[in-house]
Amino acid sequence: LLSVLCLGDCQLHASCGIQKCTTDFVSFTSHLNAALEDFDLEFCKALRAYSVCTYRNSKVCRGNLVYHSAVLGIGDLMTQRNCTKDGPTSSTNPDMTHDPCNYSGHTEAREHQGGEKTPPPTYLFCGLFGDPHLRTFKDHFQTCKVEGAWPLIDNNYVSVQVTNVPVVPGSSATATNKITIIFKSYQDCTDQKVYQAVTDDLPAAFVDGTTSGGDGNTRSLHIVEKVSGKYIEMHARYIGTTVYIRQLGHYLTLAIRMPQELVMAYEESQDLQLCVNGCPSSERIDQSGHLPLPVVGKFLPWGAAAHPQSGYTLETATTKCHEKMLVKDIYFYSCVFDLLTTGDANFTAAAHSALQDVEALHPSKEHWRIFPRSGGGGVGRDSKFFVSLGLLCLILAAYL
């Protein structure tokens, strides 16, 4: 539609400024990505600026067909995008100004000010799910105990703390039942906002009852409820950060994407961050990335009468996980481990959702999948090895 707005007739009407209006609109929208959550907001701002510009030129462009085509095109696009006529507009000088509460625009602003080409920002991903399994910002995959409250992230912009509780009596495996996130105040973009979720209480608002931070028009920080009580997203445009939180069964999962330069903006005293540095070695359950099969009396109390649902064998757990995950990557093996440890089928959904969150938020498709290294022991080795070891555990359980 916009391709016909100025195709050469502008040269015949030098006094008409429609070409400048169209050029500015292209500048406002060329960097926008329709897949991003704030696309409609920014596109409507650009359309309103375009409309204002055409109105200012209405007299001198009265006989210009391109001008009238532009006016009609703007109206059609505003209707299609449900844009209101009143509201904020993009700057009339896009080359010199930027939105300080839109992190994706910071790079372009630095380029205009310094005149040098700046590489696009690097984004990092961290996720926590299941028993619990941690994928760090460095794409290291670990399974940890970390019972109690632990910091996932603690930098100058945001703090994320999780609380983990034992899932089965007699086992050192835990799962997350509480998540607290603090978005720290930042310029004029947002006041400090605190979010807290606990099992069976996954609110679509911050603790103060609001659903956004900063100016309500720009929505530099806001919460979106995807599934009531089960799945919410938080979008912090001012720091280019997205957070997903889900409840699956009795436990919570978290996934976050954040720019590398902000991830690394922390003081020396803030070095205990599981997403940055991983779990302390004393808290690790896995062995250099290999998940050990639950052993009788340590991870899986096979004979515990209080948990008859914990009766998965290696074969039935593998079959159950294979229903949702066809590729035998680390998420698949985490699912098997969790079923053998807890007997709770909700952990299958947790592993599957964690992989979906990776595909939605992780910036590098070639790094979505993580496969166990060859050799060593535990989950990730040959299936025949597991079957024999799993049967051995069952035999031992009958005598203990």
Backbone torsions as a table, in degrees:
resi	resn	phi	psi	omega
1	LEU	NA	-46.8	-176.3
2	LEU	-72.5	-17.4	-176.8
3	SER	-65.9	-18.3	-178.5
4	VAL	-97.4	4.0	-171.4
5	LEU	-73.5	-32.3	-179.4
6	CYS	-151.2	90.2	-173.7
7	LEU	-111.3	17.5	176.2
8	GLY	135.4	-23.5	-178.6
9	ASP	-64.9	-18.9	-178.1
10	CYS	-59.8	-32.7	-177.4
11	GLN	-63.7	-24.2	-179.3
12	LEU	-80.3	-9.4	-177.5
13	HIS	-133.4	73.6	-174.0
14	ALA	-59.8	-30.8	-177.9
15	SER	-77.5	-15.4	-179.5
16	CYS	-83.3	129.4	-175.5
17	GLY	-95.0	20.2	-175.7
18	ILE	-64.2	-32.4	-180.0
19	GLN	-64.4	-40.1	177.6
20	LYS	-65.3	-38.8	178.2
21	CYS	-60.8	-44.6	-178.3
22	THR	-68.2	-41.0	178.9
23	THR	-61.3	-41.8	178.6
24	ASP	-63.7	-41.5	179.7
25	PHE	-61.3	-41.5	177.9
26	VAL	-62.8	-39.7	177.9
27	SER	-63.8	-38.3	-179.6
28	PHE	-67.0	-32.7	-169.0
29	THR	-109.1	-10.4	-173.6
30	SER	-64.4	-28.5	-178.0
31	HIS	-91.1	-5.7	-175.9
32	LEU	-75.1	147.1	178.7
33	ASN	-117.7	118.6	-176.2
34	ALA	-61.8	-19.0	-179.1
35	ALA	-81.6	-14.0	-178.2
36	LEU	-81.3	152.4	-172.2
37	GLU	-65.6	-30.0	-174.7
38	ASP	-96.4	15.3	-175.5
39	PHE	-59.7	-51.1	-176.3
40	ASP	-60.7	-38.9	179.9
41	LEU	-60.7	-48.7	-177.3
42	GLU	-71.4	-36.4	180.0
43	PHE	-65.6	-40.2	178.6
44	CYS	-66.1	-37.6	177.0
45	LYS	-61.4	-41.1	179.6
46	ALA	-67.9	-39.0	178.3
47	LEU	-64.5	-40.6	178.7
48	ARG	-64.7	-39.7	176.7
49	ALA	-63.7	-39.6	177.5
50	TYR	-61.7	-43.7	-179.7
51	SER	-63.9	-42.5	178.2
52	VAL	-61.4	-41.8	-179.1
53	CYS	-64.1	-42.7	179.1
54	THR	-66.3	-36.0	179.5
55	TYR	-63.6	-39.8	179.3
56	ARG	-63.9	-25.9	-178.5
57	ASN	-102.2	12.3	-172.4
58	SER	-60.7	-36.3	-176.9
59	LYS	-74.6	-49.2	-175.9
60	VAL	-72.6	-19.9	-178.3
61	CYS	-103.4	14.6	-171.7
62	ARG	-56.4	-35.4	-177.8
63	GLY	-100.5	13.1	-176.4
64	ASN	-94.8	117.5	-178.6
65	LEU	-65.0	-35.0	179.0
66	VAL	-63.7	-38.8	177.8
67	TYR	-60.1	-47.7	-178.3
68	HIS	-66.7	-34.2	175.0
69	SER	-63.9	-39.1	179.6
70	ALA	-64.1	-44.2	-180.0
71	VAL	-59.8	-45.1	179.1
72	LEU	-65.2	-41.5	-179.9
73	GLY	-63.4	-39.2	178.4
74	ILE	-62.7	-44.9	179.5
75	GLY	-60.1	-42.9	179.6
76	ASP	-64.1	-43.9	-178.9
77	LEU	-66.7	-36.9	178.7
78	MET	-65.6	-36.0	177.3
79	THR	-68.3	-44.3	-179.4
80	GLN	-61.4	-37.5	-176.3
81	ARG	-95.0	5.1	-179.6
82	ASN	56.5	40.2	179.4
83	CYS	-81.8	138.2	173.7
84	THR	-83.2	150.3	179.5
85	LYS	-70.4	-33.5	178.6
86	ASP	-97.1	142.1	179.7
87	GLY	149.9	180.0	-178.7
88	PRO	-65.9	151.6	178.2
89	THR	-123.2	158.5	175.4
90	SER	-69.4	155.6	179.7
91	SER	-60.4	146.5	177.5
92	THR	-78.1	-3.3	177.2
93	ASN	-132.5	76.7	-172.8
94	PRO	-62.6	-22.9	-177.4
95	ASP	-76.3	-16.7	-173.9
96	MET	-115.4	-12.7	-177.1
97	THR	-127.0	163.1	177.1
98	HIS	-152.8	165.0	178.1
99	ASP	-84.7	112.2	-177.9
100	PRO	-66.6	-14.1	-179.7
101	CYS	-102.8	20.8	175.9
102	ASN	-129.1	101.0	-174.3
103	TYR	-59.3	-34.8	-177.1
104	SER	-64.9	-18.8	178.7
105	GLY	-91.0	-7.1	-177.1
106	HIS	-65.6	-39.0	-178.2
107	THR	-62.9	-45.9	179.8
108	GLU	-61.7	-38.2	-179.6
109	ALA	-64.5	-41.9	179.6
110	ARG	-64.3	-35.3	178.5
111	GLU	-64.0	-44.1	-178.0
112	HIS	-66.4	-36.9	-177.5
113	GLN	-75.3	-41.5	-175.5
114	GLY	-96.4	-15.9	178.9
115	GLY	78.5	1.6	-178.9
116	GLU	-108.3	147.4	178.5
117	LYS	-71.9	125.9	-179.8
118	THR	-107.8	130.1	179.3
119	PRO	-64.2	150.3	179.6
120	PRO	-62.3	153.1	-177.9
121	PRO	-64.5	148.2	176.1
122	THR	-93.9	129.6	179.8
123	TYR	-106.1	147.5	179.1
124	LEU	-121.9	157.3	-177.2
125	PHE	-126.5	141.9	172.8
126	CYS	-139.4	141.1	179.4
127	GLY	-142.0	150.9	178.2
128	LEU	-139.1	130.0	-179.6
129	PHE	-159.0	166.0	171.1
130	GLY	67.2	-130.8	-158.8
131	ASP	-97.9	29.6	-29.5
132	PRO	-92.1	150.0	177.1
133	HIS	-104.4	133.7	-175.2
134	LEU	-117.8	128.1	169.5
135	ARG	-110.4	113.6	-173.4
136	THR	-80.7	172.6	176.4
137	PHE	-62.0	-19.7	178.9
138	LYS	-93.3	10.1	-178.6
139	ASP	64.1	26.6	170.4
140	HIS	-85.5	138.7	-178.1
141	PHE	-112.4	124.5	-176.8
142	GLN	-136.0	153.6	170.7
143	THR	-120.6	128.3	-168.1
144	CYS	-132.9	164.7	173.3
145	LYS	-86.1	-59.2	178.5
146	VAL	33.5	54.1	176.8
147	GLU	-70.0	143.3	-178.5
148	GLY	93.3	-158.6	-176.4
149	ALA	-92.0	130.5	-179.2
150	TRP	-138.7	143.1	176.5
151	PRO	-82.7	123.9	171.3
152	LEU	-81.5	-45.9	-178.0
153	ILE	-138.7	140.3	177.0
154	ASP	-155.7	85.6	179.4
155	ASN	-123.7	-166.0	-174.7
156	ASN	-75.0	-5.8	-174.6
157	TYR	-117.5	-36.2	-176.0
158	VAL	-150.3	147.4	173.7
159	SER	-125.5	134.9	178.5
160	VAL	-128.5	123.2	179.2
161	GLN	-124.3	138.5	177.6
162	VAL	-120.1	150.8	174.8
163	THR	-119.0	127.2	-177.4
164	ASN	-115.8	142.3	-178.7
165	VAL	-127.7	154.1	177.7
166	PRO	-60.4	142.3	-179.2
167	VAL	-98.1	-26.6	-179.5
168	VAL	-138.7	129.2	176.8
169	PRO	-55.9	134.3	178.9
170	GLY	89.0	-4.8	179.1
171	SER	-110.6	147.8	178.1
172	SER	-87.3	-4.2	178.5
173	ALA	-72.4	141.7	-179.9
174	THR	-129.2	172.5	173.9
175	ALA	-146.7	162.1	-171.3
176	THR	-86.4	126.3	176.6
177	ASN	-121.1	3.7	178.7
178	LYS	-154.4	136.9	176.8
179	ILE	-133.4	129.5	176.6
180	THR	-123.1	127.9	179.9
181	ILE	-124.5	131.6	176.5
182	ILE	-117.0	114.9	170.6
183	PHE	-91.0	114.1	-174.7
184	LYS	-76.4	149.3	-177.9
185	SER	-58.9	144.1	-175.1
186	TYR	-145.4	111.6	177.5
187	GLN	44.0	-131.7	177.9
188	ASP	-99.6	11.0	-173.8
189	CYS	-82.4	-38.0	179.9
190	THR	-161.8	146.7	166.4
191	ASP	-79.4	170.2	176.6
192	GLN	-62.4	132.8	179.6
193	LYS	-128.0	135.4	-179.5
194	VAL	-116.1	131.5	176.2
195	TYR	-120.3	139.9	178.9
196	GLN	-141.5	130.5	176.5
197	ALA	-125.1	139.9	173.4
198	VAL	-133.0	164.3	179.7
199	THR	-50.8	129.8	-179.6
200	ASP	69.0	14.9	174.6
201	ASP	-148.1	84.3	179.8
202	LEU	-110.6	84.1	-172.3
203	PRO	-73.8	158.0	175.4
204	ALA	-103.2	36.1	-179.5
205	ALA	-155.2	159.5	173.7
206	PHE	-74.4	170.9	-175.2
207	VAL	-64.6	-21.3	178.4
208	ASP	-86.2	3.9	176.8
209	GLY	91.9	-8.8	179.9
210	THR	-84.8	161.5	177.7
211	THR	-113.2	1.1	-179.7
212	SER	-150.5	166.2	176.3
213	GLY	-124.0	154.8	179.3
214	GLY	75.0	-158.1	-178.8
215	ASP	-66.1	127.3	-179.0
216	GLY	-61.9	-24.4	-179.8
217	ASN	-74.2	-41.6	-177.3
218	THR	-83.3	-25.6	179.1
219	ARG	49.5	54.5	-178.9
220	SER	-66.3	-21.8	175.9
221	LEU	-144.4	124.0	178.6
222	HIS	-157.4	161.1	-178.5
223	ILE	-108.4	137.7	176.0
224	VAL	-121.4	123.6	177.0
225	GLU	-88.2	117.5	-179.2
226	LYS	-91.7	-45.3	176.1
227	VAL	-134.6	119.7	-173.3
228	SER	-53.9	122.1	177.0
229	GLY	73.2	1.8	-174.7
230	LYS	-128.6	-25.5	-173.1
231	TYR	-157.8	121.0	176.2
232	ILE	-131.5	156.2	174.6
233	GLU	-123.2	145.2	173.6
234	MET	-121.2	128.4	-178.8
235	HIS	-117.4	116.5	178.2
236	ALA	-111.2	87.9	-175.7
237	ARG	-62.3	-34.3	-174.1
238	TYR	-68.1	-21.3	175.8
239	ILE	-121.6	14.9	175.5
240	GLY	57.7	35.9	-171.9
241	THR	-118.8	137.8	177.5
242	THR	-127.3	135.8	-179.4
243	VAL	-126.9	133.3	172.3
244	TYR	-113.9	133.2	174.1
245	ILE	-128.9	132.2	179.1
246	ARG	-129.2	152.4	165.2
247	GLN	-112.6	125.1	177.7
248	LEU	-129.0	114.4	-172.1
249	GLY	69.7	-129.7	-178.6
250	HIS	-98.8	6.2	-171.9
251	TYR	-131.4	165.6	-173.8
252	LEU	-109.1	152.1	172.5
253	THR	-125.3	156.5	-179.5
254	LEU	-141.1	141.0	173.0
255	ALA	-138.0	140.1	-177.4
256	ILE	-143.8	140.3	171.8
257	ARG	-119.8	133.4	-174.5
258	MET	-149.3	146.0	178.5
259	PRO	-63.2	140.6	-176.7
260	GLN	-59.0	-40.7	-176.6
261	GLU	-64.6	-28.0	177.9
262	LEU	-84.5	-35.0	175.7
263	VAL	-56.4	-39.9	-175.3
264	MET	-88.0	4.2	-179.8
265	ALA	-89.3	79.5	179.3
266	TYR	-147.5	161.7	-178.6
267	GLU	-86.6	165.1	-179.5
268	GLU	-59.3	-32.8	-179.4
269	SER	-72.0	-9.6	-178.3
270	GLN	-102.6	27.5	-172.4
271	ASP	-77.0	-14.6	178.0
272	LEU	-83.9	86.9	178.5
273	GLN	-135.3	114.4	-175.4
274	LEU	-62.5	-37.1	-179.6
275	CYS	-67.1	-27.5	-177.6
276	VAL	-89.8	-51.0	-172.0
277	ASN	-111.6	1.0	-179.7
278	GLY	78.1	-176.2	-179.5
279	CYS	-81.6	147.2	171.4
280	PRO	-57.3	147.6	-176.1
281	SER	-58.2	-32.1	-179.7
282	SER	-69.5	-13.5	-177.8
283	GLU	-103.2	-2.0	-176.5
284	ARG	-78.0	135.9	172.4
285	ILE	-97.3	-39.1	-179.7
286	ASP	-73.5	164.8	179.4
287	GLN	-117.2	94.7	-178.3
288	SER	54.4	41.6	177.6
289	GLY	96.3	-13.1	179.0
290	HIS	-91.4	132.5	178.4
291	LEU	-92.0	119.4	177.5
292	PRO	-72.7	144.4	173.7
293	LEU	-63.5	140.2	177.7
294	PRO	-56.1	130.9	-177.9
295	VAL	-104.0	142.5	-178.9
296	VAL	-54.4	128.6	177.3
297	GLY	85.7	-7.9	179.8
298	LYS	-115.8	-60.8	178.8
299	PHE	-103.3	-39.5	-174.8
300	LEU	-127.7	105.4	177.6
301	PRO	-76.5	80.5	-173.5
302	TRP	-54.0	-33.6	-175.8
303	GLY	-91.9	7.4	-176.1
304	ALA	-71.8	114.5	-177.0
305	ALA	-66.7	-24.7	-178.1
306	ALA	-72.3	-11.6	-177.8
307	HIS	-133.2	63.8	-179.6
308	PRO	-63.1	-20.9	-179.1
309	GLN	-73.6	-6.4	-179.3
310	SER	-86.5	33.6	-174.2
311	GLY	-97.6	27.8	176.2
312	TYR	-71.2	137.2	167.3
313	THR	-93.7	170.1	178.5
314	LEU	-58.9	-39.6	-178.8
315	GLU	-67.7	-44.8	-178.7
316	THR	-70.5	-34.7	177.0
317	ALA	-66.6	-41.8	178.4
318	THR	-62.6	-43.1	178.8
319	THR	-62.9	-43.5	-179.5
320	LYS	-61.9	-45.7	-179.0
321	CYS	-68.7	-32.9	-178.3
322	HIS	-68.0	-18.9	178.5
323	GLU	-64.0	-34.1	-177.3
324	LYS	-105.8	-25.5	-176.2
325	MET	-128.7	110.3	-175.6
326	LEU	-82.3	-29.6	-178.6
327	VAL	-89.4	130.1	-177.4
328	LYS	-87.2	68.1	175.3
329	ASP	-96.1	-168.7	-174.7
330	ILE	-67.1	-25.3	177.6
331	TYR	-70.5	-38.1	175.7
332	PHE	-62.3	-48.0	-178.1
333	TYR	-68.4	-30.0	174.4
334	SER	-65.0	-38.8	177.1
335	CYS	-61.0	-46.8	179.1
336	VAL	-60.5	-45.8	179.2
337	PHE	-57.9	-45.2	-177.3
338	ASP	-67.1	-38.3	178.1
339	LEU	-66.5	-42.1	178.6
340	LEU	-67.0	-30.6	-178.1
341	THR	-79.0	-41.4	-170.6
342	THR	-114.5	-28.7	-172.6
343	GLY	74.3	7.5	-176.7
344	ASP	-95.3	111.8	-176.6
345	ALA	-66.3	-16.5	177.7
346	ASN	-62.7	-24.1	178.7
347	PHE	-68.9	-21.2	173.6
348	THR	-65.2	-46.6	177.5
349	ALA	-64.2	-34.9	179.9
350	ALA	-64.3	-43.9	178.8
351	ALA	-65.2	-41.9	179.9
352	HIS	-64.7	-44.1	179.2
353	SER	-65.8	-37.0	178.3
354	ALA	-61.0	-39.9	177.7
355	LEU	-68.0	-38.4	176.2
356	GLN	-62.3	-39.1	178.7
357	ASP	-66.0	-36.9	175.3
358	VAL	-59.4	-46.7	-177.8
359	GLU	-66.3	-26.5	179.8
360	ALA	-83.9	-32.8	-170.2
361	LEU	-114.0	-29.5	-176.0
362	HIS	-68.1	130.5	-173.1
363	PRO	-74.4	-17.6	-174.2
364	SER	-117.7	107.7	-177.5
365	LYS	-60.2	-34.4	-178.1
366	GLU	-68.5	-11.4	179.6
367	HIS	-109.8	7.7	-180.0
368	TRP	-60.8	-44.7	-176.2
369	ARG	-90.6	138.2	172.9
370	ILE	-124.2	127.6	-179.6
371	PHE	-113.0	140.7	179.3
372	PRO	-60.5	146.1	176.0
373	ARG	-69.8	152.6	176.8
374	SER	-74.6	153.4	-179.7
375	GLY	85.4	178.8	-178.9
376	GLY	77.5	-163.5	-178.3
377	GLY	-125.2	169.7	173.0
378	GLY	91.7	-169.3	-176.0
379	VAL	-60.2	133.3	-179.5
380	GLY	120.0	-9.9	178.5
381	ARG	-95.0	-172.3	-175.4
382	ASP	-56.7	138.5	-174.5
383	SER	-64.4	-33.5	179.4
384	LYS	-63.7	-37.0	177.3
385	PHE	-59.9	-42.0	-178.5
386	PHE	-68.1	-42.6	-178.8
387	VAL	-58.7	-46.4	-178.9
388	SER	-65.5	-39.8	-180.0
389	LEU	-70.1	-37.1	178.5
390	GLY	-64.9	-42.2	178.1
391	LEU	-64.5	-36.3	177.9
392	LEU	-61.8	-40.5	177.9
393	CYS	-61.5	-40.7	179.3
394	LEU	-64.7	-40.9	179.1
395	ILE	-63.8	-43.3	179.5
396	LEU	-63.6	-37.1	-177.7
397	ALA	-62.1	-32.4	-177.5
398	ALA	-69.0	-19.2	-177.3
399	TYR	-107.1	0.9	-177.4
400	LEU	-110.4	NA	NA
